[in-house]
């Protein structure tokens, strides 16, 4: 027995040693590449050590109720200021040490939860739960574990019930049955999640790689071959897909809510909207949806390496059934350019939605975003439109090359940007085309999620007085990334690396500040929308001393007059004033310190009803129609008659536009 135990110990030690060696090799390669190619490399020192350590610990224990105070303090003393020394010495034993403490904490909680599962909970005991807006210090003592978990489970049970039933009388009448059923599901899911992590062979190496990369800036990241393939695919309008969309329902179940008529899920003829996904498998691994992390489920479904997926589904709470689906290369309608005609007071306006700046990165001979925009603009011009509305709301960017081409469609000639590399050399980017495809007035819609290539494009049109920008300030990302292998012979490990910064033709930058629109338009959630400046590793805003000579498309006085008229209308518009009031409530809910809450059904229900009331206000606002006449262009109507499967997504896009209040303004 001793011989077997020793053999197992040696095998385990050997595996850990191999993992540590491989982790350090990759970290060393990442650092070498960053130091030579990054736009603003930094030394490997105590600052990096603190950043990586804090990010990793917070990722493993975000609520700070897993690690004991003593465990955290021991790890902190050993590694918080020393990780840089370990990394420079190519010694990654710290990761094995941190993981062993993490899994010990999970095992401890598992034992405690199993005990709680077998006992009755006392909901008459006076308990209080505290909420913290900012991270609290590690406080947990070993003798407090059961008490902390008991309070957590009791609150989650009551919160679960209150989220489903709004009548206090109904809850009290069935209290025992409701709490028993909810407690069973909550503990089972938590135990399942813990077991999945304990059985996982992952050593959190990729987390360390990414936290290391994020120290240099928020957009530098490590990619495995699989994640690189997924990322590149996401920037294309065509990619391998099951052809279905899912969402969480009120019971936190994953439900199929849309099926692409051109996709493999639809072609089975047996998968329906409303089916619940119970588990997902790639034949090697199977994830139970109720307890696996959203990230792991998403990775398995999206990953290009998993071309065959087995879904276990349930319909109307009946028996489970399995379907094996082969992914197919299909067009993603949600990320592809589309257009409509809007009629108001006997005049026609063109509406053009650009969801992302996609490109044919994978060589599938598909058109990029700029070419698709050109096609839609030509269709709209056939309708004799008075002006063009370009919608960049929630457009997170994509290919900078496509953004350059797109600017060329709307700018006559001249410089459009200044790009600076890691040697601080500046390159002026000029309009790639002579002349304009569209010559008339343009309004561009933007918001806090308009980012990167979208900001690049929007700022060009703003600087040239080519378009009036309407909305809220953009994200503030003004950097360019490229994907590089860690070395020439490595086909498994890659880096998405920040190599350039871009500046406006005025010499100014959108970095951290974002683009300020000509007309600020109130938007729901804008006050709590995360910005580039929120990231601790974001670059500071700067500007160039030089600027490029360029010719304004329209005179400034015309723009100011149009903007001032718009501001007056918005100030007196009841809808936009309602948005301001709702935003204040959202800000207060998120930012104001939340008082300790008694763990009673009365208190939890009151709290839940307050959130529900705000949610209803938001839903009601978002559902208001704009009473505009919106329809397809003549050419798009004809194309839809040739391709009937695209009618469903076209109708979905049309319905969304009917509640878009920006269009009215």
C-alpha positions in Angstrom: 0.0 0.0 0.0 2.8 2.4 0.9 4.5 1.6 -2.5 1.2 2.4 -4.3 0.7 5.6 -2.4 4.3 6.7 -3.1 3.8 5.9 -6.8 0.6 8.0 -6.9 2.4 10.9 -5.1 5.3 10.7 -7.6 2.9 10.7 -10.6 0.9 13.6 -9.2 4.1 15.6 -8.5 5.3 14.8 -12.0 2.1 16.1 -13.6 2.2 19.3 -11.4 5.9 19.8 -12.3 5.1 19.4 -16.0 2.2 21.9 -15.8 4.4 24.4 -13.9 7.2 24.0 -16.5 4.8 24.5 -19.4 3.1 27.5 -17.7 6.4 29.2 -17.2 7.6 28.5 -20.7 4.4 30.1 -22.1 4.6 33.1 -19.7 8.2 33.7 -20.7 7.3 33.7 -24.4 4.4 36.0 -23.7 6.7 38.4 -21.9 9.3 38.3 -24.7 6.7 39.1 -27.3 5.1 41.9 -25.3 8.5 43.5 -24.5 9.5 43.6 -28.2 6.1 44.3 -29.9 3.7 46.0 -27.5 2.9 49.7 -28.0 3.9 50.5 -24.4 5.7 47.6 -22.6 6.3 47.8 -18.9 8.9 46.1 -16.7 8.1 42.9 -14.7 8.1 44.2 -11.2 6.1 44.4 -8.0 3.3 46.4 -9.7 2.7 43.5 -12.1 2.9 41.0 -9.2 0.2 42.8 -7.2 -2.0 43.2 -10.3 -1.8 39.5 -11.3 -2.1 38.2 -7.8 -5.2 40.3 -6.9 -6.9 39.6 -10.2 -6.4 35.8 -9.8 -7.5 35.7 -6.2 -10.6 37.8 -7.0 -11.4 35.5 -9.9 -11.2 32.4 -7.8 -13.1 33.9 -4.8 -15.1 37.0 -6.1 -17.3 37.3 -2.9 -14.3 36.6 -0.6 -16.2 33.9 1.2 -14.2 30.9 0.1 -10.6 31.5 1.3 -10.1 31.7 5.0 -8.5 35.0 6.2 -5.5 33.0 7.4 -5.1 31.2 4.0 -5.3 34.5 2.1 -2.8 36.2 4.4 -0.4 33.3 3.9 -0.7 33.4 0.1 -0.4 37.1 0.1 2.8 37.1 2.2 4.3 34.5 -0.1 3.3 35.8 -3.5 1.6 39.2 -3.7 4.9 41.1 -4.1 6.9 38.1 -5.3 5.2 36.8 -8.4 7.5 38.8 -10.6 10.5 37.1 -9.0 8.9 33.7 -9.5 8.1 34.5 -13.2 11.6 35.9 -13.9 13.1 32.8 -12.3 10.8 30.6 -14.5 9.3 29.1 -11.3 5.5 28.7 -11.5 5.0 26.6 -8.3 2.9 29.5 -7.0 0.0 28.4 -9.3 0.0 24.9 -7.8 0.1 26.3 -4.3 -2.8 28.8 -4.9 -4.9 26.1 -6.7 -4.4 23.6 -3.8 -5.7 26.2 -1.3 -8.6 27.1 -3.6 -9.6 23.4 -4.0 -9.3 22.9 -0.2 -11.7 25.8 0.3 -14.2 24.2 -2.3 -14.0 20.8 -0.5 -14.6 22.5 2.8 -17.7 24.3 1.5 -18.9 21.1 -0.2 -18.8 19.2 3.1 -20.7 22.0 4.8 -23.3 22.3 2.0 -23.9 18.5 2.1 -24.7 18.8 5.8 -27.0 21.8 5.3 -28.9 19.8 2.6 -29.9 17.3 5.3 -31.1 19.7 7.9 -34.1 21.9 8.2 -33.5 25.7 7.9 -34.9 28.0 10.6 -36.4 31.0 8.9 -37.6 32.5 12.2 -34.0 33.2 13.4 -33.1 36.9 13.2 -30.4 37.0 10.6 -29.1 39.8 8.5 -27.2 39.8 5.2 -24.8 42.5 4.2 -24.2 43.8 0.6 -21.0 45.5 -0.4 -20.5 47.7 -3.5 -16.7 47.3 -3.3 -14.6 44.4 -2.5 -14.3 43.6 1.2 -11.2 42.3 2.9 -10.9 38.5 3.4 -12.6 38.0 6.8 -13.6 34.3 6.9 -12.6 32.2 10.0 -12.9 28.4 10.0 -15.6 28.5 12.7 -17.7 30.9 10.6 -18.0 28.8 7.5 -21.3 27.0 8.4 -22.9 30.3 9.6 -21.9 32.2 6.4 -23.1 29.4 4.1 -26.4 29.1 6.1 -27.1 32.8 5.7 -26.2 32.6 2.0 -28.5 29.7 1.3 -31.4 31.1 3.3 -31.2 34.4 1.5 -30.9 32.7 -1.9 -33.9 30.5 -1.2 -36.1 33.5 -0.2 -34.8 35.6 -3.1 -35.6 32.7 -5.5 -39.2 32.5 -4.2 -39.7 36.3 -4.2 -38.5 36.5 -7.8 -41.2 34.1 -8.9 -44.2 34.9 -6.6 -45.1 38.5 -5.7 -48.0 37.8 -3.3 -46.9 37.6 0.3 -50.1 35.7 1.3 -49.5 33.1 -1.4 -45.9 32.6 -0.2 -46.9 32.3 3.4 -49.6 29.8 2.6 -47.1 27.5 0.8 -44.0 28.5 2.6 -42.7 25.1 3.7 -43.1 23.5 0.3 -41.7 26.5 -1.6 -38.6 26.8 0.7 -38.0 23.0 0.6 -38.1 22.8 -3.2 -36.0 26.0 -3.7 -33.4 24.9 -1.2 -33.0 21.5 -2.8 -32.3 23.0 -6.3 -30.0 25.7 -5.0 -27.8 23.4 -3.0 -27.8 20.7 -5.8 -26.6 23.3 -8.3 -24.0 24.7 -6.0 -22.6 21.2 -5.2 -22.7 20.3 -8.9 -20.7 23.4 -9.7 -18.1 22.7 -7.0 -17.7 19.1 -8.1 -17.2 20.2 -11.7 -14.4 22.5 -10.6 -12.8 19.9 -8.3 -12.9 17.3 -11.2 -11.5 19.8 -13.7 -7.9 19.3 -14.8 -7.5 23.0 -15.4 -4.7 24.6 -13.4 -6.0 28.2 -14.1 -2.9 28.7 -16.3 -4.9 30.6 -18.9 -6.2 33.0 -16.2 -2.6 33.8 -15.2 -1.7 34.3 -18.8 -4.6 36.7 -19.3 -4.1 38.7 -16.1 -0.4 39.0 -17.0 -1.4 40.4 -20.5 -4.1 42.7 -19.1 -1.5 44.4 -16.9 -0.1 46.0 -20.0 -3.5 47.1 -21.3 -7.1 45.8 -21.2 -7.1 44.5 -24.8 -3.9 42.4 -24.9 -4.9 38.8 -24.3 -3.6 35.2 -24.5 -5.3 32.9 -27.0 -5.1 29.1 -27.2 -5.5 27.8 -30.8 -9.2 27.2 -30.1 -9.9 30.6 -28.5 -8.0 32.3 -31.4 -10.1 30.5 -33.9 -13.3 31.5 -32.1 -12.2 35.1 -31.9 -11.4 35.4 -35.6 -14.7 33.6 -36.4 -16.6 36.2 -34.3 -15.2 39.0 -36.5 -16.7 37.4 -39.6 -20.4 37.5 -40.7 -20.1 33.7 -41.5 -19.0 31.1 -39.0 -19.6 27.6 -37.9 -22.8 27.5 -35.9 -25.7 25.4 -34.6 -28.0 28.1 -35.8 -29.8 28.8 -32.5 -30.0 31.5 -29.9 -30.5 30.9 -26.2 -31.5 32.9 -23.1 -32.1 32.5 -19.4 -35.8 32.4 -18.3 -37.1 33.5 -15.0 -36.1 30.2 -13.4 -32.5 30.5 -14.7 -33.1 27.7 -17.2 -31.3 27.9 -20.6 -34.1 28.1 -23.2 -33.9 28.1 -27.0 -35.6 31.3 -28.1 -34.7 31.6 -31.8 -33.7 29.1 -34.5 -32.0 30.3 -37.7 -34.0 28.8 -40.6 -30.7 28.4 -42.5 -29.0 26.5 -39.7 -28.5 22.8 -38.8 -30.7 23.0 -35.7 -33.7 24.0 -37.9 -32.9 21.3 -40.4 -33.3 18.6 -37.8 -37.0 19.4 -37.9 -37.4 18.4 -34.3 -35.8 21.2 -32.2 -38.4 23.9 -31.3 -38.4 27.4 -29.7 -38.9 27.0 -26.0 -37.0 23.8 -25.6 -34.8 23.7 -22.4 -31.1 22.7 -22.8 -30.3 20.2 -20.0 -26.7 19.3 -21.0 -24.2 19.9 -23.8 -21.5 17.4 -24.9 -18.8 17.3 -27.5 -18.4 13.5 -27.1 -15.3 14.0 -24.9 -16.8 16.1 -22.2 -20.4 16.7 -21.0 -21.6 19.7 -19.1 -24.8 19.7 -17.1 -26.2 23.2 -17.7 -27.6 23.6 -14.2 -24.2 23.5 -12.6 -21.5 24.2 -15.2 -20.2 27.8 -15.6 -21.8 29.9 -18.4 -18.2 30.3 -19.8 -17.7 26.5 -20.1 -21.1 26.0 -21.8 -20.5 28.9 -24.1 -17.0 27.7 -25.1 -18.2 24.3 -25.9 -21.1 25.5 -28.1 -19.1 28.2 -29.8 -15.7 26.5 -30.2 -14.8 25.7 -33.8 -13.0 22.6 -32.7 -16.3 21.2 -31.5 -18.0 20.6 -34.8 -20.3 18.0 -33.5 -22.5 18.8 -30.5 -24.9 16.6 -28.6 -27.7 18.6 -26.9 -29.9 17.0 -24.2 -33.2 18.9 -24.3 -36.5 18.9 -22.4 -39.8 20.1 -23.7 -42.7 21.3 -21.5 -41.2 19.6 -18.4 -41.4 16.2 -20.1 -38.7 13.6 -20.7 -35.2 14.4 -21.8 -34.2 13.7 -25.4 -30.9 13.9 -27.2 -30.0 15.5 -30.6 -26.6 15.3 -32.4 -26.0 18.3 -34.5 -23.1 19.0 -37.0 -22.2 22.7 -37.1 -22.5 24.4 -40.5 -21.0 27.6 -41.9 -23.9 30.0 -41.8 -24.4 33.8 -42.1 -24.9 35.5 -38.8 -27.8 37.9 -39.4 -27.3 39.6 -36.0 -23.9 40.9 -37.0 -24.5 41.7 -40.7 -25.2 45.2 -42.2 -28.9 45.8 -43.0 -31.0 48.8 -44.1 -34.6 50.1 -44.2 -36.5 53.1 -45.4 -38.1 55.5 -42.9 -40.9 57.8 -44.0 -41.8 60.9 -42.1 -43.9 63.9 -43.4 -43.8 62.6 -47.0 -40.0 62.4 -47.0 -37.8 59.3 -47.1 -34.7 58.7 -44.9 -32.3 55.8 -45.2 -31.5 53.8 -42.1 -28.3 51.7 -42.1 -27.4 49.4 -39.2 -23.7 48.4 -38.9 -23.6 45.8 -36.0 -19.9 45.2 -36.3 -16.9 45.9 -38.6 -16.6 42.3 -39.8 -14.2 41.1 -42.5 -13.4 37.9 -44.4 -10.5 36.9 -42.1 -10.9 33.2 -42.8 -10.8 33.5 -46.6 -14.4 32.3 -47.2 -14.7 34.8 -50.1 -17.4 36.7 -48.2 -17.8 40.4 -48.5 -16.5 42.6 -45.6 -18.5 45.2 -43.8 -17.6 48.2 -46.1 -18.7 46.4 -49.3 -22.0 45.4 -47.7 -22.5 49.0 -46.6 -21.9 50.2 -50.2 -24.5 47.7 -51.5 -27.1 48.9 -49.0 -26.4 52.6 -49.7 -26.9 52.0 -53.4 -30.3 50.3 -52.6 -31.3 53.3 -50.4 -30.3 55.9 -53.0 -32.6 54.2 -55.5 -35.4 55.4 -53.2 -34.4 59.1 -53.4 -33.7 59.4 -49.6 -33.3 62.9 -48.1 -30.5 61.8 -45.7 -28.8 58.8 -44.2 -28.9 57.5 -40.6 -25.9 55.3 -39.8 -26.5 53.3 -36.5 -23.3 52.4 -34.6 -25.1 51.8 -31.3 -23.6 48.8 -29.5 -21.1 48.3 -32.3 -18.0 47.0 -30.5 -15.7 47.4 -33.5 -13.7 44.8 -35.5 -11.5 45.3 -38.5 -9.7 48.6 -38.7 -9.1 48.0 -42.4 -12.9 47.8 -43.0 -13.3 51.1 -41.0 -10.8 52.8 -43.3 -12.6 51.6 -46.4 -15.9 52.7 -44.9 -14.6 56.2 -44.2 -13.5 56.3 -47.8 -17.1 55.8 -49.0 -18.3 59.0 -47.2 -15.2 61.3 -47.4 -14.2 62.9 -50.7 -10.4 62.9 -50.2 -7.8 63.7 -47.6 -6.2 62.2 -44.4 -8.5 60.3 -42.1 -6.3 59.2 -39.2 -2.8 59.2 -37.7 -1.5 55.8 -36.5 1.5 55.5 -34.1 3.5 52.3 -33.7 5.7 50.9 -30.8 8.7 52.8 -32.1 6.6 56.1 -31.8 6.6 56.5 -35.6 3.6 58.2 -37.0 1.8 57.2 -40.3 -0.9 59.3 -41.9 -3.8 57.2 -43.2 -5.4 58.7 -46.3 -8.8 58.2 -47.8 -8.3 55.0 -50.0 -10.9 56.2 -52.6 -11.5 59.3 -54.7 -14.9 60.8 -54.4 -18.0 59.7 -52.4 -20.6 57.0 -52.9 -23.1 59.1 -50.9 -22.9 63.0 -50.9 -25.8 64.1 -48.7 -26.5 64.7 -45.0 -25.6 62.0 -42.5 -26.5 61.4 -38.8 -24.5 58.8 -36.9 -26.1 57.2 -33.8 -23.6 56.2 -31.0 -23.6 55.1 -27.4 -21.3 53.9 -24.6 -20.9 50.5 -26.3 -19.7 52.1 -29.6 -16.0 51.1 -29.5 -12.7 50.8 -31.3 -13.2 50.7 -35.1 -16.6 52.3 -34.7 -15.0 55.2 -32.8 -12.3 55.4 -35.5 -15.0 55.7 -38.2 -17.4 58.0 -36.3 -14.6 60.4 -35.3 -13.5 60.9 -39.0 -17.0 61.8 -40.0 -17.3 64.2 -37.1 -14.0 65.9 -37.7 -14.8 66.5 -41.4 -18.3 67.9 -40.4 -19.5 65.0 -42.7 -22.0 63.7 -40.1 -23.8 65.0 -37.0 -23.2 62.5 -34.1 -26.2 61.8 -31.9 -26.2 59.8 -28.7 -23.9 59.4 -25.7 -20.2 59.3 -25.3 -18.4 56.2 -26.7 -16.3 53.6 -24.9 -12.9 55.3 -25.4 -10.8 52.6 -27.1 -8.2 54.0 -29.5 -5.8 51.1 -29.9 -5.3 48.5 -32.6 -4.5 44.8 -31.9 -3.1 42.0 -34.0 -2.8 38.3 -33.4 0.7 36.8 -33.3 2.0 33.3 -32.4 4.2 33.2 -29.4 7.0 32.0 -31.7 7.4 31.0 -35.3 7.1 27.3 -34.6 4.2 27.5 -32.1 0.8 26.7 -33.6 -1.0 26.3 -30.2 -0.4 29.6 -28.3 -1.1 33.1 -29.5 -1.2 36.7 -28.3 -3.8 39.4 -29.2 -1.3 42.2 -28.9 -1.8 46.0 -28.8 0.6 47.3 -31.4 -0.8 50.7 -32.4 -2.6 53.8 -31.2 -4.8 55.8 -33.5 -5.4 59.6 -33.4 -7.8 61.9 -35.1 -6.7 64.2 -37.9 -6.8 67.0 -35.4 -4.1 65.2 -33.4 -6.5 64.5 -30.6 -7.3 61.0 -29.3 -10.5 59.3 -28.2 -8.5 57.2 -25.7 -10.2 56.8 -22.3 -12.5 59.9 -23.0 -14.5 58.5 -25.9 -16.2 60.6 -28.6 -18.5 63.3 -27.4 -21.5 63.5 -29.8 -22.6 66.8 -31.3 -26.0 66.2 -29.6 -26.2 64.3 -26.3 -29.3 62.1 -26.2 -30.4 60.4 -23.0 -30.1 56.6 -23.1 -31.1 54.0 -20.6 -28.1 52.6 -18.6 -25.7 55.3 -20.0 -24.8 56.5 -16.4 -23.6 53.0 -15.4 -22.1 51.9 -18.8 -18.5 50.8 -18.3 -15.8 52.9 -20.0 -12.3 52.3 -21.1 -11.1 54.6 -18.3 -12.6 52.2 -15.7 -9.8 49.7 -16.4 -6.8 50.2 -14.2 -4.4 49.3 -17.0 -6.0 51.6 -19.6 -3.7 54.1 -21.4 -4.2 57.7 -20.4 -5.5 60.2 -22.9 -2.9 62.1 -24.9 -2.6 64.0 -28.1 -0.1 64.7 -30.9 1.4 68.1 -31.5 1.0 67.7 -35.2 -2.3 67.6 -37.1 -3.3 67.0 -40.7 -4.7 69.7 -43.0 -8.1 68.7 -44.1 -11.2 70.4 -45.7 -14.5 70.5 -43.8 -17.4 69.1 -45.7 -20.0 71.6 -44.2 -19.5 74.9 -42.4 -19.5 74.8 -38.6 -22.4 77.3 -38.2 -24.8 74.9 -40.0 -23.8 72.1 -37.7 -24.2 74.3 -34.6 -27.6 75.4 -35.7 -28.8 71.8 -36.3 -27.3 70.6 -33.0 -28.9 73.5 -31.0 -32.4 72.8 -32.5 -32.0 69.2 -31.6 -31.0 70.0 -28.0 -34.1 72.2 -27.6 -36.4 69.4 -28.8 -34.7 66.8 -26.5 -34.9 69.1 -23.5 -38.7 69.4 -23.8 -39.3 65.7 -24.9 -41.2 63.8 -22.1 -39.7 60.5 -23.2 -36.1 61.6 -22.8 -36.9 63.2 -19.5 -38.3 59.9 -18.3 -35.1 58.2 -19.3 -33.1 60.7 -17.2 -35.3 59.9 -14.2 -34.9 56.1 -14.7 -31.1 56.5 -15.1 -31.0 58.2 -11.8 -32.8 55.3 -10.2 -30.5 52.8 -11.8 -27.4 54.8 -10.7 -28.7 55.0 -7.1 -29.5 51.2 -7.1 -26.0 50.3 -8.3 -23.8 52.9 -6.6 -25.5 53.8 -3.3 -24.5 51.7 -0.3 -27.2 49.1 0.2 -28.4 48.7 3.8 -28.1 45.4 5.6 -31.2 43.3 4.8 -33.1 41.1 7.4 -33.3 37.5 6.0 -37.1 37.4 6.2 -39.5 36.8 3.4 -41.1 40.2 4.0 -37.8 42.1 3.7 -36.6 40.1 0.7 -39.9 40.4 -1.1 -39.9 44.2 -0.6 -36.4 44.4 -2.0 -37.3 42.2 -5.0 -40.5 44.2 -5.7 -38.5 47.5 -5.8 -36.2 46.0 -8.4 -39.2 44.6 -10.3 -40.8 48.0 -10.4 -37.7 49.6 -11.8 -37.4 46.7 -14.3 -41.0 47.3 -15.4 -40.3 51.0 -15.9 -37.4 50.2 -18.1 -39.3 47.6 -20.1 -42.3 50.0 -20.6 -39.9 52.7 -21.8 -38.1 50.4 -24.2 -41.4 49.1 -25.6 -42.8 52.6 -26.6 -43.3 52.8 -30.3 -42.0 55.8 -32.4 -45.0 55.8 -34.8 -42.7 56.0 -37.8 -43.4 54.3 -41.1 -40.5 51.9 -41.6 -40.3 49.4 -44.5 -37.8 47.6 -46.8 -36.4 49.2 -49.8 -37.8 48.0 -53.2 -34.7 46.0 -53.9 -34.6 44.3 -50.5 -38.3 43.4 -50.9 -37.4 41.7 -54.1 -34.4 39.9 -52.6 -36.6 38.6 -49.7 -39.0 37.1 -52.2 -36.1 35.1 -53.6 -34.8 34.1 -50.2 -37.9 33.5 -47.9 -35.8 32.0 -45.0 -34.4 35.5 -44.3 -37.9 37.0 -43.8 -38.0 36.0 -40.1 -34.7 37.9 -39.2 -35.8 40.8 -41.4 -39.1 41.1 -39.5 -37.2 40.8 -36.1 -35.0 43.8 -37.2 -38.1 45.8 -38.3 -39.9 45.2 -34.9 -36.8 46.5 -33.0 -36.7 49.7 -35.1 -40.3 50.5 -34.3 -39.3 51.1 -30.6 -36.1 53.0 -31.5 -36.8 56.5 -30.2 -33.5 57.9 -31.5 -34.9 57.6 -35.1 -37.7 60.1 -34.3 -35.2 62.8 -33.3 
